Amino acid sequence: MKKLILLFTLVLPVALGAQEKKNKNAKANFEVSGNCEMCKMRIEKAALAVKGVKMATWNIPSNVISLIYDQNKVPLKTVQTEIAKVGHDTPLVKAENMVYDKLPMCCLYERMPEQKN
């Protein structure tokens, strides 16, 4: 019985700690709608302003942003929300129409029509 208790006191904290550990340098890629260099600057600036994002590079031809971020400090949806706040749609968060409409003409990308439920 003592061996069983000792085993649980040693193994349980190790098992729980392994489940909670998140990557401090997680990599993520996702699509962000945009067109030009002005979009690139706006998107990258919005992503880098989020505490925990260490690197953000948006590729114009592919419309894909590559991030390195700390999963302990920020969930990926928060980064997408901040990018959407400056007018650019992401897979999880669509920019508000009012914000999108204020983008410069060269930045007005083709938006997917909203689906009706």
MODELLER restraints for C-alpha pairs under 7 A, 6 or more apart:
rsr = mdl.restraints
at = mdl.atoms
rsr.add(forms.Gaussian(group=physical.xy_distance, feature=features.Distance(at['CA:22:A'], at['CA:71:A']), mean=5.75, stdev=0.5))
rsr.add(forms.Gaussian(group=physical.xy_distance, feature=features.Distance(at['CA:22:A'], at['CA:72:A']), mean=5.97, stdev=0.5))
rsr.add(forms.Gaussian(group=physical.xy_distance, feature=features.Distance(at['CA:23:A'], at['CA:70:A']), mean=6.29, stdev=0.5))
rsr.add(forms.Gaussian(group=physical.xy_distance, feature=features.Distance(at['CA:23:A'], at['CA:71:A']), mean=5.67, stdev=0.5))
rsr.add(forms.Gaussian(group=physical.xy_distance, feature=features.Distance(at['CA:24:A'], at['CA:69:A']), mean=6.63, stdev=0.5))
rsr.add(forms.Gaussian(group=physical.xy_distance, feature=features.Distance(at['CA:24:A'], at['CA:70:A']), mean=4.09, stdev=0.5))
rsr.add(forms.Gaussian(group=physical.xy_distance, feature=features.Distance(at['CA:24:A'], at['CA:71:A']), mean=5.85, stdev=0.5))
rsr.add(forms.Gaussian(group=physical.xy_distance, feature=features.Distance(at['CA:24:A'], at['CA:72:A']), mean=6.60, stdev=0.5))
rsr.add(forms.Gaussian(group=physical.xy_distance, feature=features.Distance(at['CA:25:A'], at['CA:68:A']), mean=5.68, stdev=0.5))
rsr.add(forms.Gaussian(group=physical.xy_distance, feature=features.Distance(at['CA:25:A'], at['CA:69:A']), mean=5.40, stdev=0.5))
rsr.add(forms.Gaussian(group=physical.xy_distance, feature=features.Distance(at['CA:25:A'], at['CA:70:A']), mean=5.39, stdev=0.5))
rsr.add(forms.Gaussian(group=physical.xy_distance, feature=features.Distance(at['CA:26:A'], at['CA:68:A']), mean=5.46, stdev=0.5))
rsr.add(forms.Gaussian(group=physical.xy_distance, feature=features.Distance(at['CA:26:A'], at['CA:69:A']), mean=5.36, stdev=0.5))
rsr.add(forms.Gaussian(group=physical.xy_distance, feature=features.Distance(at['CA:26:A'], at['CA:70:A']), mean=6.12, stdev=0.5))
rsr.add(forms.Gaussian(group=physical.xy_distance, feature=features.Distance(at['CA:26:A'], at['CA:71:A']), mean=6.56, stdev=0.5))
rsr.add(forms.Gaussian(group=physical.xy_distance, feature=features.Distance(at['CA:27:A'], at['CA:67:A']), mean=5.56, stdev=0.5))
rsr.add(forms.Gaussian(group=physical.xy_distance, feature=features.Distance(at['CA:27:A'], at['CA:68:A']), mean=4.66, stdev=0.5))
rsr.add(forms.Gaussian(group=physical.xy_distance, feature=features.Distance(at['CA:27:A'], at['CA:69:A']), mean=6.61, stdev=0.5))
rsr.add(forms.Gaussian(group=physical.xy_distance, feature=features.Distance(at['CA:28:A'], at['CA:66:A']), mean=5.83, stdev=0.5))
rsr.add(forms.Gaussian(group=physical.xy_distance, feature=features.Distance(at['CA:28:A'], at['CA:67:A']), mean=5.18, stdev=0.5))
rsr.add(forms.Gaussian(group=physical.xy_distance, feature=features.Distance(at['CA:28:A'], at['CA:68:A']), mean=6.62, stdev=0.5))
rsr.add(forms.Gaussian(group=physical.xy_distance, feature=features.Distance(at['CA:29:A'], at['CA:64:A']), mean=6.41, stdev=0.5))
rsr.add(forms.Gaussian(group=physical.xy_distance, feature=features.Distance(at['CA:29:A'], at['CA:65:A']), mean=5.49, stdev=0.5))
rsr.add(forms.Gaussian(group=physical.xy_distance, feature=features.Distance(at['CA:29:A'], at['CA:66:A']), mean=4.57, stdev=0.5))
rsr.add(forms.Gaussian(group=physical.xy_distance, feature=features.Distance(at['CA:29:A'], at['CA:67:A']), mean=6.29, stdev=0.5))
rsr.add(forms.Gaussian(group=physical.xy_distance, feature=features.Distance(at['CA:30:A'], at['CA:64:A']), mean=5.42, stdev=0.5))
rsr.add(forms.Gaussian(group=physical.xy_distance, feature=features.Distance(at['CA:30:A'], at['CA:65:A']), mean=5.66, stdev=0.5))
rsr.add(forms.Gaussian(group=physical.xy_distance, feature=features.Distance(at['CA:31:A'], at['CA:63:A']), mean=5.53, stdev=0.5))
rsr.add(forms.Gaussian(group=physical.xy_distance, feature=features.Distance(at['CA:31:A'], at['CA:64:A']), mean=4.33, stdev=0.5))
rsr.add(forms.Gaussian(group=physical.xy_distance, feature=features.Distance(at['CA:31:A'], at['CA:65:A']), mean=6.20, stdev=0.5))
rsr.add(forms.Gaussian(group=physical.xy_distance, feature=features.Distance(at['CA:31:A'], at['CA:90:A']), mean=6.01, stdev=0.5))
rsr.add(forms.Gaussian(group=physical.xy_distance, feature=features.Distance(at['CA:31:A'], at['CA:91:A']), mean=6.61, stdev=0.5))
rsr.add(forms.Gaussian(group=physical.xy_distance, feature=features.Distance(at['CA:32:A'], at['CA:63:A']), mean=5.49, stdev=0.5))
rsr.add(forms.Gaussian(group=physical.xy_distance, feature=features.Distance(at['CA:32:A'], at['CA:64:A']), mean=5.85, stdev=0.5))
rsr.add(forms.Gaussian(group=physical.xy_distance, feature=features.Distance(at['CA:32:A'], at['CA:65:A']), mean=6.57, stdev=0.5))
rsr.add(forms.Gaussian(group=physical.xy_distance, feature=features.Distance(at['CA:32:A'], at['CA:88:A']), mean=6.36, stdev=0.5))
rsr.add(forms.Gaussian(group=physical.xy_distance, feature=features.Distance(at['CA:32:A'], at['CA:89:A']), mean=5.76, stdev=0.5))
rsr.add(forms.Gaussian(group=physical.xy_distance, feature=features.Distance(at['CA:32:A'], at['CA:90:A']), mean=4.81, stdev=0.5))
rsr.add(forms.Gaussian(group=physical.xy_distance, feature=features.Distance(at['CA:33:A'], at['CA:63:A']), mean=5.98, stdev=0.5))
rsr.add(forms.Gaussian(group=physical.xy_distance, feature=features.Distance(at['CA:33:A'], at['CA:88:A']), mean=5.56, stdev=0.5))
rsr.add(forms.Gaussian(group=physical.xy_distance, feature=features.Distance(at['CA:33:A'], at['CA:89:A']), mean=5.35, stdev=0.5))
rsr.add(forms.Gaussian(group=physical.xy_distance, feature=features.Distance(at['CA:33:A'], at['CA:90:A']), mean=6.67, stdev=0.5))
rsr.add(forms.Gaussian(group=physical.xy_distance, feature=features.Distance(at['CA:33:A'], at['CA:109:A']), mean=6.62, stdev=0.5))
rsr.add(forms.Gaussian(group=physical.xy_distance, feature=features.Distance(at['CA:34:A'], at['CA:63:A']), mean=6.62, stdev=0.5))
rsr.add(forms.Gaussian(group=physical.xy_distance, feature=features.Distance(at['CA:34:A'], at['CA:88:A']), mean=6.48, stdev=0.5))
rsr.add(forms.Gaussian(group=physical.xy_distance, feature=features.Distance(at['CA:34:A'], at['CA:107:A']), mean=6.15, stdev=0.5))
rsr.add(forms.Gaussian(group=physical.xy_distance, feature=features.Distance(at['CA:34:A'], at['CA:109:A']), mean=5.48, stdev=0.5))
rsr.add(forms.Gaussian(group=physical.xy_distance, feature=features.Distance(at['CA:35:A'], at['CA:60:A']), mean=6.43, stdev=0.5))
rsr.add(forms.Gaussian(group=physical.xy_distance, feature=features.Distance(at['CA:35:A'], at['CA:107:A']), mean=5.52, stdev=0.5))
rsr.add(forms.Gaussian(group=physical.xy_distance, feature=features.Distance(at['CA:35:A'], at['CA:109:A']), mean=6.12, stdev=0.5))
rsr.add(forms.Gaussian(group=physical.xy_distance, feature=features.Distance(at['CA:36:A'], at['CA:60:A']), mean=6.47, stdev=0.5))
rsr.add(forms.Gaussian(group=physical.xy_distance, feature=features.Distance(at['CA:36:A'], at['CA:107:A']), mean=6.40, stdev=0.5))
rsr.add(forms.Gaussian(group=physical.xy_distance, feature=features.Distance(at['CA:39:A'], at['CA:107:A']), mean=6.15, stdev=0.5))
rsr.add(forms.Gaussian(group=physical.xy_distance, feature=features.Distance(at['CA:40:A'], at['CA:58:A']), mean=5.92, stdev=0.5))
rsr.add(forms.Gaussian(group=physical.xy_distance, feature=features.Distance(at['CA:43:A'], at['CA:83:A']), mean=5.87, stdev=0.5))
rsr.add(forms.Gaussian(group=physical.xy_distance, feature=features.Distance(at['CA:44:A'], at['CA:56:A']), mean=5.59, stdev=0.5))
rsr.add(forms.Gaussian(group=physical.xy_distance, feature=features.Distance(at['CA:44:A'], at['CA:57:A']), mean=6.18, stdev=0.5))
rsr.add(forms.Gaussian(group=physical.xy_distance, feature=features.Distance(at['CA:44:A'], at['CA:58:A']), mean=6.47, stdev=0.5))
rsr.add(forms.Gaussian(group=physical.xy_distance, feature=features.Distance(at['CA:46:A'], at['CA:82:A']), mean=6.01, stdev=0.5))
rsr.add(forms.Gaussian(group=physical.xy_distance, feature=features.Distance(at['CA:46:A'], at['CA:83:A']), mean=5.44, stdev=0.5))
rsr.add(forms.Gaussian(group=physical.xy_distance, feature=features.Distance(at['CA:47:A'], at['CA:53:A']), mean=6.81, stdev=0.5))
rsr.add(forms.Gaussian(group=physical.xy_distance, feature=features.Distance(at['CA:47:A'], at['CA:56:A']), mean=6.41, stdev=0.5))
rsr.add(forms.Gaussian(group=physical.xy_distance, feature=features.Distance(at['CA:47:A'], at['CA:79:A']), mean=5.82, stdev=0.5))
rsr.add(forms.Gaussian(group=physical.xy_distance, feature=features.Distance(at['CA:47:A'], at['CA:82:A']), mean=6.72, stdev=0.5))
rsr.add(forms.Gaussian(group=physical.xy_distance, feature=features.Distance(at['CA:47:A'], at['CA:83:A']), mean=6.20, stdev=0.5))
rsr.add(forms.Gaussian(group=physical.xy_distance, feature=features.Distance(at['CA:48:A'], at['CA:54:A']), mean=6.81, stdev=0.5))
rsr.add(forms.Gaussian(group=physical.xy_distance, feature=features.Distance(at['CA:48:A'], at['CA:55:A']), mean=6.76, stdev=0.5))
rsr.add(forms.Gaussian(group=physical.xy_distance, feature=features.Distance(at['CA:48:A'], at['CA:56:A']), mean=6.31, stdev=0.5))
rsr.add(forms.Gaussian(group=physical.xy_distance, feature=features.Distance(at['CA:50:A'], at['CA:79:A']), mean=6.51, stdev=0.5))
rsr.add(forms.Gaussian(group=physical.xy_distance, feature=features.Distance(at['CA:51:A'], at['CA:73:A']), mean=6.95, stdev=0.5))
rsr.add(forms.Gaussian(group=physical.xy_distance, feature=features.Distance(at['CA:52:A'], at['CA:69:A']), mean=5.45, stdev=0.5))
rsr.add(forms.Gaussian(group=physical.xy_distance, feature=features.Distance(at['CA:52:A'], at['CA:70:A']), mean=5.03, stdev=0.5))
rsr.add(forms.Gaussian(group=physical.xy_distance, feature=features.Distance(at['CA:52:A'], at['CA:73:A']), mean=5.28, stdev=0.5))
rsr.add(forms.Gaussian(group=physical.xy_distance, feature=features.Distance(at['CA:52:A'], at['CA:74:A']), mean=5.82, stdev=0.5))
rsr.add(forms.Gaussian(group=physical.xy_distance, feature=features.Distance(at['CA:53:A'], at['CA:68:A']), mean=6.16, stdev=0.5))
rsr.add(forms.Gaussian(group=physical.xy_distance, feature=features.Distance(at['CA:53:A'], at['CA:69:A']), mean=4.21, stdev=0.5))
rsr.add(forms.Gaussian(group=physical.xy_distance, feature=features.Distance(at['CA:53:A'], at['CA:70:A']), mean=6.44, stdev=0.5))
rsr.add(forms.Gaussian(group=physical.xy_distance, feature=features.Distance(at['CA:54:A'], at['CA:68:A']), mean=5.46, stdev=0.5))
rsr.add(forms.Gaussian(group=physical.xy_distance, feature=features.Distance(at['CA:54:A'], at['CA:69:A']), mean=5.28, stdev=0.5))
rsr.add(forms.Gaussian(group=physical.xy_distance, feature=features.Distance(at['CA:55:A'], at['CA:67:A']), mean=5.42, stdev=0.5))
rsr.add(forms.Gaussian(group=physical.xy_distance, feature=features.Distance(at['CA:55:A'], at['CA:68:A']), mean=5.03, stdev=0.5))
rsr.add(forms.Gaussian(group=physical.xy_distance, feature=features.Distance(at['CA:55:A'], at['CA:69:A']), mean=6.97, stdev=0.5))
rsr.add(forms.Gaussian(group=physical.xy_distance, feature=features.Distance(at['CA:56:A'], at['CA:65:A']), mean=6.68, stdev=0.5))
rsr.add(forms.Gaussian(group=physical.xy_distance, feature=features.Distance(at['CA:56:A'], at['CA:66:A']), mean=5.69, stdev=0.5))
rsr.add(forms.Gaussian(group=physical.xy_distance, feature=features.Distance(at['CA:56:A'], at['CA:67:A']), mean=4.65, stdev=0.5))
rsr.add(forms.Gaussian(group=physical.xy_distance, feature=features.Distance(at['CA:56:A'], at['CA:68:A']), mean=6.77, stdev=0.5))
rsr.add(forms.Gaussian(group=physical.xy_distance, feature=features.Distance(at['CA:57:A'], at['CA:65:A']), mean=5.48, stdev=0.5))
rsr.add(forms.Gaussian(group=physical.xy_distance, feature=features.Distance(at['CA:57:A'], at['CA:66:A']), mean=5.29, stdev=0.5))
rsr.add(forms.Gaussian(group=physical.xy_distance, feature=features.Distance(at['CA:57:A'], at['CA:67:A']), mean=6.71, stdev=0.5))
rsr.add(forms.Gaussian(group=physical.xy_distance, feature=features.Distance(at['CA:58:A'], at['CA:64:A']), mean=5.70, stdev=0.5))
rsr.add(forms.Gaussian(group=physical.xy_distance, feature=features.Distance(at['CA:58:A'], at['CA:65:A']), mean=4.06, stdev=0.5))
rsr.add(forms.Gaussian(group=physical.xy_distance, feature=features.Distance(at['CA:58:A'], at['CA:66:A']), mean=6.33, stdev=0.5))
rsr.add(forms.Gaussian(group=physical.xy_distance, feature=features.Distance(at['CA:59:A'], at['CA:65:A']), mean=6.21, stdev=0.5))
rsr.add(forms.Gaussian(group=physical.xy_distance, feature=features.Distance(at['CA:77:A'], at['CA:92:A']), mean=6.79, stdev=0.5))
rsr.add(forms.Gaussian(group=physical.xy_distance, feature=features.Distance(at['CA:80:A'], at['CA:90:A']), mean=6.06, stdev=0.5))
rsr.add(forms.Gaussian(group=physical.xy_distance, feature=features.Distance(at['CA:80:A'], at['CA:92:A']), mean=6.79, stdev=0.5))
rsr.add(forms.Gaussian(group=physical.xy_distance, feature=features.Distance(at['CA:80:A'], at['CA:93:A']), mean=6.20, stdev=0.5))
rsr.add(forms.Gaussian(group=physical.xy_distance, feature=features.Distance(at['CA:81:A'], at['CA:93:A']), mean=5.79, stdev=0.5))
rsr.add(forms.Gaussian(group=physical.xy_distance, feature=features.Distance(at['CA:84:A'], at['CA:90:A']), mean=6.69, stdev=0.5))
rsr.add(forms.Gaussian(group=physical.xy_distance, feature=features.Distance(at['CA:84:A'], at['CA:93:A']), mean=6.19, stdev=0.5))
rsr.add(forms.Gaussian(group=physical.xy_distance, feature=features.Distance(at['CA:84:A'], at['CA:94:A']), mean=5.92, stdev=0.5))
rsr.add(forms.Gaussian(group=physical.xy_distance, feature=features.Distance(at['CA:84:A'], at['CA:95:A']), mean=4.36, stdev=0.5))
rsr.add(forms.Gaussian(group=physical.xy_distance, feature=features.Distance(at['CA:85:A'], at['CA:95:A']), mean=6.00, stdev=0.5))
rsr.add(forms.Gaussian(group=physical.xy_distance, feature=features.Distance(at['CA:86:A'], at['CA:99:A']), mean=6.73, stdev=0.5))
rsr.add(forms.Gaussian(group=physical.xy_distance, feature=features.Distance(at['CA:87:A'], at['CA:95:A']), mean=5.04, stdev=0.5))
rsr.add(forms.Gaussian(group=physical.xy_distance, feature=features.Distance(at['CA:87:A'], at['CA:96:A']), mean=6.92, stdev=0.5))
rsr.add(forms.Gaussian(group=physical.xy_distance, feature=features.Distance(at['CA:87:A'], at['CA:99:A']), mean=5.22, stdev=0.5))
rsr.add(forms.Gaussian(group=physical.xy_distance, feature=features.Distance(at['CA:87:A'], at['CA:100:A']), mean=4.52, stdev=0.5))
rsr.add(forms.Gaussian(group=physical.xy_distance, feature=features.Distance(at['CA:87:A'], at['CA:103:A']), mean=6.94, stdev=0.5))
rsr.add(forms.Gaussian(group=physical.xy_distance, feature=features.Distance(at['CA:88:A'], at['CA:95:A']), mean=5.57, stdev=0.5))
rsr.add(forms.Gaussian(group=physical.xy_distance, feature=features.Distance(at['CA:89:A'], at['CA:95:A']), mean=5.16, stdev=0.5))
